[in-house]
Amino acid sequence: MEQITIVGASAAGLTAAETLRREGFTGELTLVGEEPHAPYDRPPLSKQVLAGQWEPERTQLRKAEQLDGLGARLLLGRRATGLDLAGRAVELDGGERVGFDGLVIATGVRPRRLPFGHDLLGVHVLRSLDDALALRTELAAGPRVVVIGAGFLGAEVAATARTLGLDVTMVDPLPVPMLRQLGAPVGKVVEAMHRDNGVRVLLGVAVTELVGSGGRVSGVRLSDGTLCEADCVLVAIGSVPATDWLTDSGLSLADGVLCDERCQAAPGVYAAGDVARWPNPHFGVPMRLEHRMNATEQGMAVARALLGAGEPFAPVPYFWTDQFDAKVQAYGVFPEGAGYTVLDGDMASREFTAAYHVDGVVTGVLGWNQPRQTRKLRQLVVDRATVPAAT
């Protein structure tokens, strides 16, 4: 293999490039990124960057000299528009074709949008560094903020905005925040924390309209008729895999790029990070993970697979969220309907660990302000252990 192209220049793509070089690949290496910025870290965007604690430079994953040391051609600010699988080439905006013997698809996700209202000033999504800076500028004016969506991103931004002293409303059609990610018991704790910190939390209601005045958003209309006044709105209703450029490629697409257990989508073509859907042998189910740690681990895995050292990719997922004074960490998977057992501490005091289980087998563990204990509990997921007794 003499020519490897990586499409996507964020954590997964950069890690794949570095791993290829570290594992001895000396051929031509091209890294294509849609954004003009050098690779940067996304988790701080909704917290430290948005709060003004970090400037953009601090999010950079590598210094300029480290990127130069890769010996790779960096095509930043360039968008992939198509994939010619038979011709072994990636098509870019402007008509350029970049050839490959091996390809890594790491294009991530795009924010899901409402079917209305995004033409109004003051309505934002948050995925990129530029998104975060635009929202930060708006928050500095002291607006009334409505966050639509109470998943990871929405809850984190609501917490950040409230910490800045702003009037914040968080809206979600589900009965508790972060229900799909953490389940109802922990979702109720998230709700209580936000309410205690002054966030107005409106649940079980959908958004039917973004109201505007003079081309700028002025309110959010809900399905129960409520009008939430707003000068700034963040739409945080999930994301969709960035696979539009692959529509006519011949690859199998279904909520991501479909891969085998080694993350291979076609001979010599692999996917990594938020865009990849593959069967995780440890859990026996297909999954697509939008977690920062998975981007790194999967980027390493596909690089090794390209060089002939691949093996089934079977990670125990890890993710975290920081909101107000809470640091929530989790390992594993958290299926809908899973059983839930508190192992240590007290949910009311917001310092506890818990196990999620299916048919008595632990599939995930979570800790709220108990990082050391949570790391130890990860082994329960690795061992597919039965639920231990609470202490």
N, C-alpha and C positions, 0 to 999 in steps of 0.2 A: 504494500500500500504506500503510495507516494504523495497523495494529495487528499487532505481531509479538510472539509468545510464545516463550520459550525454556524448555524443560523440562530441567533439569540445571544446577546453579549451581556447577560446578567449573571447571577451566581452560578447557575447550572452550566451555561456555556463557557464561562471563564474557567470554572473548575475542570471541565472536560479538557480544555486547551492545556492547562497547567499539568494535568495528569498525563496527557499524551507526551508532553516533553519530558516529564519526570520518568516515564516508563520507557523512554528511549526512541520515540518517534522523531526522526530528523527530516522528514519530508516537508512539503509545502503545506502550511497551515493558514487558513483564512477564517477570521471571526467577523461575522456580519451582525450589526446591531441597528435596530430601527431608530433608536434615540441618538442624539448627537453627543451625549455624555459618555465619558469613560465608564466602565462597569462600576456600579454602586450598589449599596445595600438598601433593600426596600423596607424592612421592619421599622427603622427609625423614622420613616416619613410621617407616620400617623401619630408619632409621639414627640421625640426630641426635635426633629426638624420643624414640625408644625407648631410646637411650643416656642420656637425661637431659641432653644438651648443649643442647637447645633446649626452650623452653617453647612451648605451643601458639600464643601470639600471633605468634611469629616465622614461622609457616607461612602467615599470612594473605597472600593475593595482593594485596589492596589495603587501604588505610586507609579508615576509615569515611567520611571526607569525599570520597574518590575515588568510593566507591560512591554516595554522595549525588549527586555530580556527574553521574552517568549519567542522572539523571532517569527512572529505571526503578522500577517497582513490584516490590519484592523480597518474594516469598512464600516464606520459609524455614521449615523444619519442616513442609512440606506435601508430600504424596505424590500423584503423578499416578496415577489408577486406571483411566483409560480415555481413548480418543480418538474423538471423533465427527467423522469426516472430512467427511461430508456437511454437518453442521451447523457445521463450522469451530470446534470448541470442544474444549478439554482438560478432562477431568473430574478433580476433586481429591477427596481424602478429605474427608468432611464434606458432599459433595454439590455444592460450588461448581463452576461452569463458567467457564472463562476462554476468551474468544473470540480468534480470530486471523484475519488475512489471510495471514500468513506464520508458519511454525512451524519451530523448530530443535529437534530431538531430540538431547539430549546427556546421557542418563541413565547412561552409563558401564556398569560391570559390577558383579556381585555375587560374593562369594567362593563357590567351589564347596565343598560340604561332604561329609564322609563320611556314609554312610547310618546311622551309629551313633555314639554317644558324645558328641554335642554337648550333652547334658543334664547332663554331669558338670562340676562346678566345676573350673577349671584348664585347660579346653579352650578354645582361642581361634582366631579367624580374624583377619585384619588387612586391612582396607580403609579404614576411616574413622578420623578423629582419635580418636573415643571408643574404638575398638578398640585403637589404639596406646597410649592412656593406661591402659586397663585392663590390657594386657599389661605395660606399664612398671611399674605398681604391683606386679604379681605377680613380675616379675623382681627387684625390689628386695629381696624376701625370700630371695633366694639359692637358688632351686629347682633341681632336676635338670630340664633342659629337653630335650624331644624335638621336633624339627622334622620334620613329615611333608611331604615335597616338597622337591626340590633344584633348583627353577627359580630365577628371579630373586629372588622374595620370600623363599622358604625359605632360600636361600644367604645373602642379606643379613641376615636375622634371626639365622641361626646364627652369622654372623660378629660381629654386634653383641653377642649374648648371650655369646659366648666372650670377646670383648674386655672384657666386664664381669666376667670371671673365673668364669663359671658352667660347670657340667658340661653339655656339649651333645652330643646325638646327632642326626645328620641322616640321614633314611631316605628312600629313593626306589626304586621298582621298576625304573627304567632303569639301564643299566650305568655311566653317568657322570653327574655333576651337569650341569645346564643343557644337556643333549643337544639338545633341540628348539630351543633358542635359539641355541646356538653351535657345535654339532657335537661329535663325539667328541674330536678333537685338543685343542681348547681346554677341553672338559669335563674331560679328564684333568688339565690344569693347575689347574683350579678344585679338583678333588678333592685334588691334592697340597698345594695351599695350605691347604685346610681341615685336612687331616691334620697338616701341619706346625705349625699353630696350635692343635692340641689338640682339634679336633672329632672325635668318633667318627663315621665315615661308613659307613653300611650301605647297600649298593646291590644291586639285583637282587632285592629282597624287597618284598613288599606288606604292608600293614597289614590284619590280619584282625579286630582287636578293640582297643577302648580299655577297659582294666581299671579298675574303680573300687572305692573303699572308703569307705563312709560318705558317698556322694554326691560324692566328689572323685576325680579321676583319680589313679591310682597306677602305671599302666604302659601300655605299648603292645605288643601281641602281634603278632608278624610271621609271615609265611607259612611260614618255616622253623622255627617253634616258639619262637624267641627271645622273651623278655620283657624289654623295655627299661624299667627303672624310671623313673618320671617324676612330678614334682609339677606340671609345667606343660607343656602340649602346644600347639604351633601347627600348625594344619592349613593348609598352603599348597599346595594341589593344583590351582591354577588358578582360573579365574573363568568366569562365564557372562554374556553381555550382559543388561542390565536391560531386557528387552522384555516382561515379563509383562503390563504395563499396556496393551500394544498388541495383545494376542492377537486380539481381535475387531474391530480397527480397519480391516481391509482392506488394510493395508500388507503387503508381502512380507517375511517374517522367516525367516532361516536363518543361525544363528550371527551374529546382529546384524540391523540394519535394512538391507535390500538397497536400494542406490542406484545411480544411473547415474554416469558418470564426472565429473559435476559435483556429486555427492553429493546429488542430488535423489531422494527416495523416492516422491513423488507431487507433482502440481502445487502449488507453494507450500510444500511440506514437505521439509525437508532434515535430514540427520543428520551429526553431527560427533563426533569423539573415539572412545573405546573401543567405542562401541555401533554405529558405522557400518561397513558392508561395501560396498566399491565397487571397480570395476575400475580399477586404477592404470595409465594408458596407458604410463608409462615402462617398466614391467616386463611389461605384457601379461597380468597375472593379477589376479583379485579378491583383496582383502586387507582385514583388519580389524586395526588396530594398537592395542596397549595401551601406547603410548609417550607420554611427557609432551610432547615437542616436537610430535608429530602433533596432539595436542589443540589446541595453539595455532594451528598452521598451518591445520588443517581448520576451526577456528572462524572464522578470518579468511576462508577461502575460501567458506564457506556464507553468511556475512553479505553478501559481495559478490554472490554468486549471487542472493540474495533481492532485491537492489537492481538486478538486471539486468546485472551486470558479471561474471557467472560464466564460468569457462573450465575445461577439464578439469583435475582435481586430480591432479597427477603428482609428488608429492614423492619425494625420496630419504629413506627413513626414517632417523632417528637415535635411538640409545638408548645408555644407559650403565649401569654398575653399579659401586658402590664396596664393596669387601670387604677387611677388614684393611688392608694397605698397597697394595692393587691398585686402580687406576682403569682399568676396561675400557670402551672406547668403540667404537661400531660404526656404520657407515653402510651402508644398502642392505638387501638381503634375503639370507637364508641357507637356501636350499632343502635339504631332506633329500637326501643323496647328492651334494651339490655338491663339486667338487674343492677342495682346500685347499693353498695355497702360502705359505710364510713368505717375506716380502719383505725383512725387515730384522730384525736382532737374533737373539735366541736364546730359544726357549721355555723351556729349562731355567733360564735366569736370570730368567725372567718379565719380560722387557722386549723386546717384539717387535711387529712389524706383520705382517699376513697378508691375503691376498686369497682370497675364495671365488668359484668360477667354475663355469659350466655351459657345456659345449661351447666352452670356451676363452674365454668372455666373462665379465668380472668382474661379479658381481651384488652383492657386498658386500665391505667391508674392515673390519678390526678391528685395534685397537691395545691393547696391554697396557702401561700406564705409558709410553705414547708419544703424548700428546695432540696435539702440534704436527704430528708426522709423519702421524698418522691423519687430521687435518683436510685435509691436502694430498692424501692418497690418495682422498678422497671423489670427486675429479674422475674417477677411473677408473670409478666407478659411473655418474656423470653421462654420461660419453662412451661407455659400453658398450665399454670398451677391452678389448683382449686382455690376457692375464696378462703383466705385465712380468717381466723376469729378476730374480732375487733379487740383492741387493747384499751 
